[in-house]
Amino acid sequence: MPLIDEIREAGGKLAAAINAKDSAAAAACYTADGAVLPPGAPIMTGHAAIQGFWQAAIDDGLGDVVLEPTEVIDFGDQCTELGVVTANAGTGKYVVAWKKADGAWKLHWDAFNFDA
C-alpha cells in the first residue's frame, strides 16, 4: 500500500474516534510522548493531556471530521504529512509528524488550525 494511503487510514482512525466522541480512542492514535499543538493554546504532551484536549473539543461540539492528506514525505519509520481538515467547525489545514510504534503509524506532533 502506498504510504499516503497508510497515513490516510491512520488519520481516519483519529477522525473516526473524534466523530464517535471517544477521546480515549483519539489519544490512542498518538505516540506515548506525542503532542498536540493547537492554535492559541500551549503544547499538550502525552496521552492524558491529548485525551483531555480532544474531550474538550468534543464537548464543544467538534464533529464530522475528515482528514485528507495532500502530501507525505517518507523518512523510513517516520514521515510528515500535510493535509486538509474539514469538520462542522469549518475547513483548515494541518501538519503531522508520524512515527511507527509497535508496527503502526502513530501521530507524534500534530499542529493544525481552521481557516478564518
VOSE-573116 format. One line per 8 residues: their letters; for each residue x, y, z of N, C-alpha, C, O. Coordinates in steps of 0.001 Angstrom, whole numbers. Layout:
REM residues N
a	X/Y/Z/X/Y/Z/X/Y/Z/X/Y/Z | ...;
//
This chain:
REM residues 116
mplideir	845/-1176/0/0/0/0/891/1239/0/1845/1300/775 | 607/2222/-844/1401/3455/-832/1332/4145/538/316/4074/1229 | 2414/4802/910/2494/5440/2217/1353/6433/2436/788/6474/3529 | 1004/7220/1445/-70/8196/1632/-1382/7498/2001/-2182/8047/2759 | -1603/6309/1478/-2811/5558/1829/-2726/5014/3260/-3732/4974/3969 | -1537/4597/3679/-1358/4154/5063/-1649/5301/6034/-2299/5110/7061 | -1159/6490/5693/-1376/7658/6543/-2845/8077/6505/-3404/8457/7534 | -3467/8013/5344/-4899/8311/5240/-5697/7382/6167/-6614/7823/6859;
eaggklaa	-5342/6112/6171/-6012/5131/7024/-5769/5422/8501/-6702/5379/9303 | -4532/5716/8863/-4202/6010/10264/-4889/7291/10725/-5414/7349/11837 | -4888/8305/9885/-5586/9548/10217/-7091/9348/10304/-7776/10002/11091 | -7591/8436/9484/-9014/8118/9530/-9436/7550/10871/-10571/7748/11304 | -8519/6839/11536/-8831/6308/12875/-8999/7442/13879/-9871/7383/14746 | -8165/8478/13762/-8313/9635/14640/-9640/10327/14375/-10380/10632/15311 | -9946/10578/13107/-11206/11240/12761/-12396/10422/13247/-13350/10979/13790 | -12350/9105/13058/-13451/8242/13492/-13630/8296/15003/-14759/8304/15493;
ainakdsa	-12527/8332/15745/-12615/8410/17206/-13253/9732/17637/-14121/9749/18510 | -12827/10828/17029/-13419/12129/17370/-14901/12134/17021/-15725/12579/17820 | -15243/11647/15842/-16639/11634/15408/-17504/10728/16270/-18706/10955/16408 | -16883/9690/16858/-17598/8794/17776/-17615/9346/19206/-18150/8714/20117 | -17025/10530/19390/-16940/11180/20698/-16172/10337/21716/-16528/10280/22893 | -15108/9682/21234/-14293/8794/22058/-12886/9379/22187/-11996/9071/21395 | -12706/10225/23197/-11417/10899/23364/-10300/9934/23731/-9143/10187/23395 | -10614/8829/24413/-9579/7842/24747/-9057/7180/23480/-7850/6986/23337;
aaaacyta	-9950/6834/22559/-9524/6240/21285/-8740/7256/20461/-7794/6889/19764 | -9122/8524/20534/-8372/9566/19823/-6953/9646/20370/-5990/9676/19603 | -6822/9681/21691/-5493/9771/22309/-4636/8555/21972/-3416/8674/21854 | -5257/7393/21818/-4518/6168/21494/-3917/6202/20090/-3081/5362/19756 | -4328/7150/19276/-3771/7302/17926/-2397/7978/17948/-1728/8054/16917 | -1979/8464/19107/-720/9197/19261/336/8329/19940/9/7384/20658 | 1602/8658/19708/2686/8020/20440/2544/8382/21921/1867/9350/22267 | 3182/7605/22780/3085/7846/24224/3555/9246/24600/3011/9859/25518;
dgavlppg	4566/9755/23892/5077/11092/24164/4675/12082/23077/5337/13101/22880 | 3586/11777/22374/3093/12643/21312/2597/13975/21850/2414/14150/23055 | 2384/14913/20930/1963/16250/21318/956/16814/20317/1062/16609/19108 | -19/17529/20864/-957/18311/20069/-558/19765/20234/-324/20234/21348 | -481/20476/19113/-96/21888/19122/-1268/22708/18593/-1238/23149/17444 | -2301/22921/19413/-3492/23617/18932/-3246/25123/18817/-2383/25668/19505 | -3996/25782/17959/-3829/27233/17832/-4268/27939/19119/-5279/27581/19722 | -3502/28934/19522/-3876/29750/20666/-3824/29052/22005/-4448/29510/22963;
apimtgha	-3089/27946/22096/-3021/27195/23353/-1632/26577/23488/-910/26448/22499 | -1255/26194/24715/46/25554/24912/94/24161/24278/-938/23574/23953 | 1301/23655/24113/1502/22280/23654/942/21336/24713/1127/21549/25912 | 257/20292/24254/-294/19281/25158/398/17970/24832/240/17436/23734 | 1171/17444/25789/2016/16281/25560/1554/15094/26395/1200/15241/27565 | 1563/13911/25773/1217/12671/26459/-259/12342/26318/-1089/13216/26071 | -566/11055/26480/-1930/10585/26257/-2975/11278/27129/-4058/11604/26645 | -2670/11506/28397/-3666/12121/29285/-4006/13536/28817/-5179/13901/28742;
aiqgfwqa	-2987/14329/28503/-3224/15699/28046/-3941/15708/26694/-4838/16521/26467 | -3542/14805/25801/-4171/14738/24484/-5626/14305/24617/-6499/14849/23940 | -5891/13339/25476/-7279/12916/25694/-8098/14081/26240/-9230/14300/25808 | -7543/14815/27171/-8249/15980/27715/-8534/17024/26661/-9613/17617/26640 | -7561/17254/25776/-7766/18216/24697/-8911/17785/23797/-9809/18575/23507 | -8882/16508/23344/-9934/16044/22439/-11280/15975/23130/-12308/16218/22498 | -11300/15646/24422/-12581/15627/25135/-13188/17025/25172/-14391/17186/24966 | -12367/18031/25432/-12862/19409/25449/-13385/19818/24071/-14424/20470/23971;
aiddglgd	-12668/19436/23005/-13121/19762/21648/-14443/19062/21333/-15339/19654/20732 | -14554/17802/21743/-15794/17045/21543/-16930/17687/22342/-18041/17839/21833 | -16652/18062/23586/-17667/18706/24427/-18113/20038/23834/-19253/20459/24030 | -17205/20706/23104/-17542/21967/22439/-18285/21746/21123/-18666/22706/20454 | -18495/20464/20747/-19306/20158/19574/-18547/19761/18323/-19161/19587/17271 | -17222/19609/18403/-16469/19212/17221/-16969/17867/16706/-17147/16925/17478 | -17192/17786/15411/-17627/16536/14791/-17521/16618/13283/-17045/17611/12731 | -17966/15574/12629/-17924/15491/11161/-16512/15730/10623/-16336/16347/9573;
vvleptev	-15518/15238/11346/-14113/15461/10990/-13705/14521/9858/-13943/13314/9915 | -13088/15097/8831/-12497/14342/7729/-11087/14889/7535/-10896/16096/7387 | -10101/13995/7535/-8705/14366/7304/-8281/13848/5945/-8458/12669/5641 | -7718/14731/5123/-7301/14338/3785/-5852/14758/3558/-5560/15943/3398 | -4943/13778/3545/-3541/14121/3283/-3364/14607/1848/-3943/14054/913 | -2554/15649/1692/-2243/16150/356/-807/15828/-41/-481/15764/-1226 | 52/15625/965/1447/15267/688/2019/14542/1895/1741/14904/3038 | 2810/13528/1636/3500/12787/2688/4955/12641/2276/5255/12268/1142;
idfgdqct	5854/12937/3200/7289/12776/2955/7777/11629/3829/7593/11641/5046 | 8396/10648/3203/8811/9404/3850/10226/9521/4398/11152/9901/3681 | 10385/9188/5686/11696/9138/6334/11924/7768/6962/12599/7658/7986 | 11365/6724/6353/11536/5378/6891/10493/5071/7944/9319/4878/7626 | 10925/5024/9223/9964/4740/10288/9327/6024/10831/8653/6006/11861 | 9549/7124/10130/8896/8394/10416/8479/9023/9099/9065/8736/8054 | 7464/9885/9146/7078/10639/7954/6377/11909/8403/5961/12039/9554 | 6256/12835/7477/5485/14044/7735/4332/14096/6756/4418/13594/5635;
elgvvtan	3252/14713/7203/2043/14816/6387/1549/16253/6396/1519/16910/7436 | 1165/16726/5224/471/17992/5056/-928/17634/4599/-1086/16783/3723 | -1951/18261/5172/-3294/17887/4771/-4327/18956/5029/-4045/20025/5570 | -5545/18620/4616/-6708/19490/4775/-7693/18795/5701/-7956/17600/5561 | -8232/19550/6646/-9255/19036/7547/-10568/19746/7258/-10601/20964/7082 | -11636/18985/7212/-12972/19566/7182/-13729/19016/8381/-13528/17874/8794 | -14593/19842/8924/-15384/19460/10095/-16553/20429/10194/-16664/21382/9422 | -17417/20164/11158/-18515/21095/11366/-18011/22457/11848/-18764/23431/11855;
agtgkyvv	-16742/22525/12247/-16128/23791/12671/-15560/24570/11489/-15126/25709/11661 | -15553/23982/10293/-15026/24657/9110/-13978/23827/8407/-13894/22611/8580 | -13175/24520/7603/-12099/23895/6843/-10775/24469/7337/-10685/25650/7673 | -9763/23630/7377/-8468/24094/7831/-7353/23251/7257/-7530/22529/6276 | -6208/23361/7884/-5023/22623/7425/-4278/22090/8625/-4473/22536/9756 | -3410/21114/8349/-2641/20503/9433/-1317/19980/8911/-1148/19727/7718 | -386/19826/9835/903/19185/9591/1104/18192/10729/960/18539/11901 | 1438/16957/10374/1650/15919/11377/2999/15258/11145/3363/14945/10012;
awkkadga	3736/15049/12228/4909/14179/12213/4434/12834/12741/3929/12744/13860 | 4594/11792/11937/4171/10436/12283/5391/9598/12649/6487/9819/12132 | 5186/8626/13554/6216/7646/13889/5580/6267/13886/4409/6100/14226 | 6388/5274/13488/5943/3887/13617/6154/3463/15067/7243/3622/15618 | 5113/2929/15672/5192/2432/17045/4468/1100/17088/3276/1024/16789 | 5182/56/17459/4601/-1299/17501/3983/-1678/16154/2927/-2307/16091 | 4664/-1282/15086/4229/-1653/13738/3098/-833/13167/2630/-1126/12066 | 2640/191/13880/1529/1017/13396/1962/2477/13347/2784/2918/14150;
wklhwdaf	1403/3221/12399/1665/4655/12342/892/5347/13453/-307/5127/13621 | 1601/6196/14218/1006/6983/15298/1376/8447/15093/2481/8762/14650 | 448/9333/15418/754/10754/15370/1753/11057/16469/1609/10576/17593 | 2766/11852/16151/3745/12247/17161/3606/13738/17472/3472/14114/18637 | 3636/14583/16453/3374/16021/16598/2232/16362/15673/2264/16012/14493 | 1229/17035/16182/9/17336/15445/-307/18820/15580/-770/19269/16629 | -55/19581/14517/-321/21023/14506/-1387/21333/13470/-1340/20813/12355 | -2355/22179/13830/-3484/22432/12928/-4145/23749/13278/-3947/24295/14363;
nfda	-4935/24251/12337/-5857/25355/12629/-6913/25418/11536/-6737/24892/10437 | -8009/26075/11872/-9101/26260/10922/-8945/27617/10254/-8463/28572/10863 | -9359/27689/8993/-9279/28943/8247/-10245/29962/8850/-11286/29609/9403 | -9876/31212/8727/-10729/32290/9265/-11977/32473/8414/-12807/33331/8713;
//
